[in-house]
Amino acid sequence: SEYGGAGPADVLELAAGPARHSIASLRFDGTTVKTATAVDISRDMIEYGTENADAELGDAGSGGLRDAFTYLEGDMRKFCPPDDDDDDNNSRSESIDSAWILLGSMQHLTTNDDVVECFESTARALRAGGTMIVELPHPRETFTMVDCTRNGWEVPLEDDEGIEYGELRVVWGDDDDPFDPIRQVRDFTVAMELIGIDENEGSAGESDGIKGKMKTLQEVREVVPMRLFTSQEIDALARCAGLEVVAMYGALSDEVPVDSEDEAFRLVCVMRKV
């Protein structure tokens, strides 16, 4: 609300994945959000995000919060195309107060053309004075290639009774991942390992020695090209699309300066429609 006037009523989360931010925007105390729209190109993510909304917002069709949430399949570069008709009842032009691309999702746009197309599409969707918020890795990572954010974590897996039966180990980025300094693109290693109980060696009902029966059940490993951005690039690309950068922070908090050596670990850019 500091940069867009009154708090946003209609929000948009692009490349939303689980859509947790747009879902949460409808729930937190004092929210001004009336509708939240999530967009992703992955059908699997849309299904997952929809399940999250069902679990956290209640039943659809009841007139409650769930009916204020919509998940659409689409490309974050093309939410509001140039030929969107303002007179069409289904028009997305000037329908959004605040749009977000969070958790580094914009890094999938590896060329300037992709970024400008995304920014222009979003700007068309924004009402006058509307804001666009982008969260990226801190530029410190671009110039030092040091991982400022945690790149590995474990997710415990529990059954309906709260008994742990395994874990999902996730690695995002590896020390040997190549970086192209011309394109500013790093080929990030993404690995997931499912650890669980081998049904042939034991069952979840056996309490003694379960840890000894744990083994890798499934592994997935992929390489994902991701662009690393500088703050001045974001400023220049925003201007090309009719946006202006009005603030930068070092985290998803306006209390963390972007240049803080101790606290800043993300680049959060707040842009406003000119």
N, C-alpha and C positions, 0 to 999 in steps of 0.2 A: 504493500500500500504506500510505502514511502516514495516510490518512483512512479507508480501508476495511479495515484489519486486514492480513491476508496479501495478497500480490499477487493480482490477479484471475485466475480460471481461465476464466471465460466472459465475453466482451466483446461489446458491441453498438455498431455505428456506424450512426447514423441519417442520412438524406439523404447517403448515403456517396459518391455519384458514382463516381470511379475506385476507391474502397475502399482506397486506399494505406495508410491508417493501420491499419485492421483486418488487412490482409495483413501489414504490417510487424510487428504485435504478435505474430505467430506465429513470426517469424524472428529477432528480435534476441537477442543473447547474454543469458542469464540470465532469459529470459522465463518467467513463470508461467502464461501463457495457454495453455489447452488447446483452446478453441473460439472462433472469431470469426464473428459474424454481421453481414452488411451489409444495409441496407435502403435502397431508393430507389424513387421513384414512376415513374422514367423507364426504359422498356425499353432505350433506347439506352445509358444509363449502366450498367445491369445487364449488358448484353452486353460493354461496355468493361471494367467491373470484373472480370467473369468471365475475360476474356482476360488481364488483369493477373495474376489469381490463378493461372491455368494456366501463365503464363510464369515466375512467381516462386516458386510453391509445389510445382511438379512435377505429375505425372499424378494425376488422380482415380482412386480405386479401388485405389490401391496401398498404402493404409494409412499414407501419409505425411501431410505438412502440408496438402496440398490437400484431404484428406478432413476436415480440421478447420475448413475455411472454407465458409460457406454464404452465398449472395446471394439475398435475397428481394425480391419486388416488393411495395411497400406504402407507405402514408402514414405519415410520422414521427409524426403525431398519434394513430395508431391501432394501433401495434405490439401492444399488450396491452389490448384493449378491456375495459370493465367487466364484460361477461358471460363473460369467459374463465373456464372451469371448471377449478378446481384439481385436480379428480379426473380430468380428461381427460389422456390420455397425451401429447397434442399441446399441452397448456397452456403458455403462455409466462409465466405468473405466477411470480414469484420464481425466475426461471431465469438471471438475469444478475447479474454482480458489478460491472461497470462499463459505463456507456453514454456514448456521445460524440456530440455534434453539433458538428462542427468547420468551420473555414474559412468562418465566417459564415453557414452554411446556415440557422440559425434565423431569420435576417432575412427569410426568405420567409414567416414567420408574422407577419402584419401587425396582428393584433388580439390583445387580452388573452385572449379565449376560445380562440383557436388555441393560444396558448402554454400556457395552463393545461391544455387537453386533452392536449397533447403531454407536459407534465411529469407529469400524472396517469397517463397511459399508461405512461410510462417508470418511474415510481415503482412501479407494480404489477408491472412486469417485474423490478425489482431485488430481490435478496435483502436480508435485514435488514442494515443498515449499508452497503449498496451505494452506489456513487457515480455521479453524473452530471456530466460535464464538458462545458461549453459554451464555444466560442471565438467571439468577436465582435469587430468593430472597437472600438477604444478609445473611451470616451465623449467624449474630446477632439474626435472628429469630429462628434459630435452638437451640441456647443455652439459650435464654431468653423467647422464645415463645411470644415475643411482636411483634405485627404486625407493621413492619417498613413501609409497603406500604399501601396506602389507600385501604380499603376493601369494600367500598360502594359508589355508584355513581348513578346519575340520567341522563337519556338520553331524552331530550325533543323530542316530536314527532310533526312534522309540516306537513301541507298539501302543495300542490303545490304553494299556494299563500303565504306561510310562516306563516300561522296562526297556533298557537299551539293548538293541540286538545287532548293532553295527554302526558304521559311520561312513560318510562320504568325504573323501579327501580331495580338495580342489587346489590346483596350482595355476596361477595366472602370471605368466612371464617366467623366463629362465635366464640364467646368467649368460648362456651361449646364444641367445636370440640375436640374429643379425639386425643391424640398424643401417638404413640407407640415408646418409646425411644430405643427399641432394633432394630426395622426395620427403625427408623427415618421416619416414615410415619404418616402423619396427615390426618384424614378424614375431608376434607374441605366441609363445607356446601356451596352449590351454589344455590342461590334463585333469581328468577326473578318475578317481579310483574308488570303487565301491567295495567296502570291507564288511564282511558279514560271516555268519555261521554256516559252515558247510553242512548241509542237511544229511550228507552221507556219514558224517563223523560225530554229529551231535544234534541236539535240538534246543530251542530257546527255553524249554522247560527244565533243562539241566542247569542247575545253578553253579555246580562245582566245575572249575576248569574251563569255563566258557571262553575266556580270553585265549586259551591255548588252541581252541578250535576255530578261531577267527582266521579268515584267509581272504585273499583278493578274489572277488566274484566276477568283477567286470572292470575293464579299463578302457578309457576313451582318451585319445590324444590328437589334437589338431593344431594347425598353425594359422593364426588370424592376423592379417596385415592391419596395423593400427597407426594412425598418424599422430605425431606429437606436435602440439601447437604452441606458439608464443603468444603473449598477450597483445603485442602490436599487430600480429596477423589477425587476431579476432577483431580488433578495432577496425582494421582496414577492410576486411571482408564484410563486416556489419555495415559500414558506410556504403559499400557497393549495393547493398540490398535495402537501403532506406531505413536502417536502424542506427542508433547511436549507443555506445557504451557509456553508461552513467555511473557504474560502480564495479569494482572488482574486490573479491574477498579471497581469503586463503582457506576457507571451508564453507560449509553450508550454514554459516552464522555470520551476521554482520558485525560480530565482535572480534573476528579474526582478520587482521589486516593481511593483504595479499603478500606484503613484503616482510612478514614476520619470520625471522629465522627459526624461532622455536615452535610456533604454532601452525604456520601455514603449510598445508600438505596437499591442497587442491587449488585449482584456478576456477573460481566461480565468477562468471561475467553476467552482469545484469544489463540488458540492452532494452532500449525503449524505441517504439515506432516513432519516427520523425514526422 
